[in-house]
Amino acid sequence: MGDWAKVSVVVPCYNSHQYLGQTLESIRAQTYPNIEVVIVDDGSNDPATIAFLDALPSDVIRVRQSNRGLPAARNAGIATASGEYILPLDTDDWLEPEAVSCLLEALESSPDFVFSFATIQMEGEASGVLVKQFNRFEQLFLNQLPYCIMYRKGKWTEAGGYDESMRSGYEDWEFNIRLSALGNGVRVPKPLFHYRVQASGMLLSKSSRLHQDLWNGIRKKHRSWYSLTSLFQLWRKWRGEPSTYPLWTYFPWMACCMVLPAPIFRKIFEFLRQFSQRHRVS
């Protein structure tokens, strides 16, 4: 492999082998030459999934553990990975052949960058190209980064890994907040990441319904970042940078989350989701 730095693609799996073949094929088709694949079996009990994982070739590193949830599975895979760079990928998503190469090139283009991410090509129950922007202020209010981002393994350690208590979702949002506190992210303006949208997926079926509780938990964990003084300073710094929505709208949005009863906030959240960026693109 010469001097090519190793990239570890970490794929958690819990009873979800249906699309895993396509996921693995997309990793094997990468133009970048030094990639290892780590699959974490998070206590699968589906016979078909177990048989699929048992039949994987020897070049795939398999980690098996009792069912501990997605963030714990990601942490276990990253801890096992020997690559200098990490790229998380779920079992129902896939990559364009030049994804790893482009993400690594972007990440290494400046010492200020701690992660890189690509434009999203939505698949399944949604379609269209979804362009995300990294704005650290906005990231505190909405997760505008995909879970599939490339970062150095050392930065995962420095950030403290994924919060294994967040089994109901948004663990990637909370991790992305901590990672972005270490430095900036850079977007690759190409749809290199194929994201399968499914109503039965964690985000739509569970996390969105618990948005208020999960975001309250994130704010409590990082109280200093969510103080009005800190938010105002961060807003002044990032207000001139690209963002998905006008940054001033997030102040009243946080107030709503803090004071409205859960049933009312949930109805408002579901209503606003109809006009979200993903639905507009779809």
Long-range contacts (C-beta under 8 A, 24 or more apart in sequence): 1-33, 1-34, 4-32, 4-33, 4-34, 5-34, 5-83, 5-84, 5-85, 5-104, 6-34, 6-35, 6-36, 6-82, 6-83, 6-84, 6-85, 7-32, 7-34, 7-35, 7-36, 7-83, 7-84, 7-85, 7-86, 7-87, 7-100, 7-104, 7-150, 8-35, 8-36, 8-37, 8-38, 8-77, 8-78, 8-81, 8-82, 8-83, 8-85, 8-86, 8-87, 8-153, 9-35, 9-36, 9-37, 9-38, 9-87, 9-88, 9-89, 9-100, 10-38, 10-40, 10-74, 10-77, 10-78, 10-81, 10-86, 10-87, 10-88, 10-89, 11-37, 11-38, 11-39, 11-40, 11-77, 11-88, 11-89, 11-90, 11-91, 12-39, 12-40, 12-42, 12-70, 12-73, 12-74, 12-77, 12-88, 12-90, 12-91, 13-39, 13-40, 13-41, 13-42, 13-44, 13-49, 13-53, 13-73, 13-91, 14-41, 14-42, 14-43, 14-44, 14-67, 14-70, 14-73, 15-44, 15-45, 15-46, 15-49, 16-49, 16-91, 16-92, 17-46, 17-48, 17-49, 17-52, 17-53, 17-91, 18-91, 18-92, 19-91, 19-92, 19-93, 19-94, 19-196, 20-52, 20-91, 20-92, 21-52, 22-94, 23-89, 23-90, 23-91, 23-92, 23-93, 23-94, 24-56, 24-60, 25-94, 26-94, 26-95, 26-96, 26-97, 26-99, 26-194, 27-89, 27-95, 29-97, 30-95, 30-97, 30-98, 30-99, 30-100, 30-101, 31-97, 31-98, 31-100, 31-101, 32-100, 32-101, 32-104, 35-83, 35-100, 36-61, 36-81, 36-82, 36-83, 37-61, 38-63, 38-77, 38-78, 38-80, 38-81, 39-63, 39-77, 40-64, 40-65, 40-73, 40-74, 40-76, 40-77, 40-80, 41-65, 42-67, 42-68, 42-69, 42-70, 42-72, 42-73, 43-67, 43-68, 68-164, 69-164, 69-166, 69-167, 70-162, 70-167, 70-171, 70-202, 71-161, 71-162, 71-163, 71-164, 71-165, 71-166, 71-167, 71-171, 71-175, 72-162, 72-164, 74-161, 74-162, 74-171, 75-161, 75-162, 75-164, 78-153, 78-156, 78-161, 81-153, 83-153, 84-152, 84-153, 85-150, 85-151, 85-152, 85-153, 86-150, 86-151, 86-152, 86-153, 86-156, 87-148, 87-149, 87-150, 88-147, 88-148, 88-149, 88-172, 89-148, 90-147, 90-148, 92-196, 92-198, 92-201, 93-148, 93-193, 93-194, 93-195, 93-196, 94-194, 95-192, 95-193, 95-194, 96-190, 96-191, 96-192, 96-193, 96-194, 98-190, 98-192, 99-192, 99-193, 100-150, 102-188, 102-190, 102-192, 103-150, 103-188, 103-192, 104-150, 106-186, 106-187, 106-188, 107-150, 107-151, 107-152, 107-186, 109-186, 110-186, 112-183, 112-184, 113-183, 113-184, 113-185, 113-186, 114-151, 114-152, 114-155, 114-179, 114-180, 114-182, 114-183, 114-184, 114-185, 115-145, 115-149, 115-150, 115-151, 115-155, 115-179, 115-180, 115-185, 115-186, 116-149, 116-150, 116-151, 116-185, 116-186, 116-187, 116-188, 117-145, 117-146, 117-148, 117-149, 117-150, 117-185, 117-186, 117-187, 117-188, 117-193, 118-146, 118-148, 118-187, 118-188, 118-190, 118-191, 118-192, 118-193, 119-187, 119-188, 119-189, 119-190, 119-191, 119-192, 119-193, 120-146, 120-191, 120-193, 120-194, 120-195, 121-191, 121-192, 121-193, 121-194, 121-195, 122-195, 122-197, 122-278, 122-281, 122-282, 123-194, 123-195, 123-196, 123-197, 124-196, 124-197, 124-198, 125-197, 125-198, 125-199, 126-197, 126-278, 126-281, 126-282, 127-282, 128-281, 128-282, 129-191, 129-281, 130-195, 130-277, 130-278, 130-281, 131-187, 131-189, 132-187, 132-244, 133-187, 133-241, 133-242, 133-243, 133-244, 134-180, 134-184, 134-185, 134-186, 134-187, 135-238, 135-241, 135-242, 135-243, 135-244, 135-247, 136-180, 136-181, 136-184, 136-234, 136-237, 136-238, 137-231, 137-234, 137-235, 137-237, 137-238, 137-239, 137-243, 137-247, 137-250, 138-238, 138-243, 138-244, 138-245, 138-247, 138-250, 139-176, 139-177, 139-180, 140-177, 140-225, 140-226, 140-231, 140-234, 140-250, 141-250, 141-253, 141-254, 142-244, 142-245, 142-250, 143-170, 143-172, 143-173, 143-176, 144-243, 144-244, 145-172, 145-173, 145-176, 145-180, 145-185, 146-193, 146-195, 147-172, 148-193, 148-195, 149-176, 149-179, 149-185, 151-179, 155-179, 155-182, 158-182, 163-221, 166-214, 166-217, 168-206, 168-207, 168-210, 168-214, 169-202, 169-203, 169-206, 169-207, 169-210, 169-214, 170-207, 170-214, 170-215, 170-218, 173-218, 174-218, 174-221, 177-218, 177-222, 177-225, 178-222, 181-225, 197-278, 208-269, 208-270, 208-273, 209-266, 211-266, 211-269, 212-257, 212-262, 212-265, 212-266, 212-269, 213-262, 215-257, 216-257, 216-258, 219-254, 226-254, 244-277
